[in-house]
Amino acid sequence: MDITGKITQILAAQTGEGKNGSWKKQSFVIETLEDYPKNVCFTTWNDRVELDKMVIGEQVKVYFDVESREYNGRWYTDLKAWKSETIGGANGRSVVIPQNEIIETTETDPLTDDGDLPF
C-alpha cells in the first residue's frame, strides 16, 4: 500500500530488549494532501530506522504494510513503513528504509530546467 502526504512530525527513537534480542523503533507522522487532510502515523523497526534523512514539511510517498495483533483481548494496528520517496523538488530522492540507503533518481525540477513554469 502507499499514501502521499507532508511530513509533520518525526518522533524520537525507542529501544528495548525482547526475547529475540534488542530492538529499535521510530515513528513519523504525515498529513495527507486531500481536501480534508488526515494525520497518519507510521512506524519503522530495527535496521529500517533511517529517518534522519527526512525533513519536516517535505512531501513524501510512503509505502507500508498494515498489521494487526491481539494482546489481552484487545486489537492493535500498526502501519509499518518500508520505503518512502520524496515527491517533486530538486532532489527527487528515494529513501528505502530496509537497506538504510538513499537512491538518487533522475527526476528534475521543472523550474530549474529552463525557468518556465510547468503549466
Secondary structure, 3 states (H helix, E strand, C coil): CEEEEEEEEECCCEEEEECCEEEEEEEEEEEECCCCCCEEEEEEEHHHCCHHHCCCCCEEEEEEEEEEEEECCEEEEEEEEEEEEECCCCCCEEEECCCCEEEECCCCCHHHHCCCCCC
